[in-house]
Structures are given as C-alpha cells and as structure tokens.
C-alpha cells in the first residue's frame, strides 16, 4: 500500500500585520513608531523626524508573533506576485 500524501495547507496572512512591517534582505523585521497619526502640531520637529524612521523589532517573542501572523512577508516583499500593484 502506498502512503497517502498529506495535504499542505496555505497559511492565511493577517493583512494588518503585513502592512505594518517590512523585512530587510538580511531578515530583520522593521516597524514604525507610534504617535504619528494625530496631535502632531505640539510635537517638536526633532521628535517628528524621529517618528519617520523605521526601527528593528528586537524582542524575540514579537518577532515570532509577527512571523506567525505574516508567514509570507519576506517572500512577497522581495518578489511580489504577478499582477500585484506594488
């Protein structure tokens, strides 16, 4: 009797996570800082400039959670599928 092949299921991506994070070539996960959306007038120019930069996710637990929520993040940021707008 031949063994039946196990069916591989595609994992669903949490779209909110895919939009919030980026992956570098070396596999580092980058995020933006919070506090950019409103009440920007009272913040100094220096503080606003610092909010624009991307920061690396350093916590191991957070990295694991992000990879679970967006399993194809690295694959599709580097090579978007045909027909996509980006």
C-alpha positions in Angstrom: 0.0 0.0 0.0 1.3 3.4 -0.9 1.2 6.1 1.8 -1.3 8.9 1.2 0.3 12.3 0.9 -0.6 14.8 3.5 -2.2 17.9 2.0 -0.3 21.1 2.7 -2.5 24.0 3.6 -1.8 27.6 2.8 -1.5 29.9 5.8 -3.6 33.0 5.8 -1.8 36.3 6.3 -3.1 38.9 8.7 -3.2 41.8 6.3 -2.8 44.4 9.1 0.5 42.8 10.1 1.7 42.6 6.5 1.0 46.3 6.0 2.8 47.4 9.3 6.1 45.5 9.0 8.8 45.2 6.4 11.6 42.7 6.2 15.2 43.5 5.1 17.4 41.3 2.9 19.1 40.0 6.0 15.7 39.0 7.5 15.4 41.8 10.1 11.8 42.9 10.8 11.3 46.7 10.7 8.4 48.7 12.3 7.4 52.3 12.6 7.0 54.2 15.8 3.6 55.0 17.2 2.3 58.6 17.7 2.3 59.8 14.1 -1.3 59.9 13.3 -2.7 63.0 15.1 -1.7 65.7 17.6 1.5 66.4 15.6 1.4 70.2 16.0 2.5 70.1 19.6 5.5 67.9 18.9 8.9 69.3 18.1 10.4 69.0 14.7 13.1 66.7 16.1 10.5 64.3 17.6 8.6 64.2 14.3 11.7 63.4 12.3 12.5 60.5 14.7 8.9 59.2 14.2 9.5 58.8 10.5 12.3 56.3 10.8 11.9 52.5 10.8 13.1 50.6 13.8 14.1 47.0 14.1 12.0 44.6 16.2 14.3 43.3 18.8 12.1 41.2 21.1 12.2 37.5 20.2 8.6 37.0 21.2 7.4 39.8 19.0 9.4 38.5 16.0 7.9 35.1 16.5 4.4 36.5 16.6 4.9 38.7 13.5 6.3 35.7 11.5 3.3 33.7 12.5 0.8 36.5 11.5 2.6 37.2 8.2 4.3 33.9 7.1 5.0 35.1 3.5 6.1 38.6 4.4 9.8 38.1 3.3 8.9 36.1 0.2 6.4 38.5 -1.3 8.1 41.8 -0.3 11.2 40.7 -2.3 9.3 39.2 -5.3 5.7 40.4 -5.5 3.3 38.0 -7.3 2.4 38.8 -10.9 -0.5 41.2 -11.3 0.1 43.0 -8.0 0.2 46.8 -7.9 3.5 47.1 -6.0 
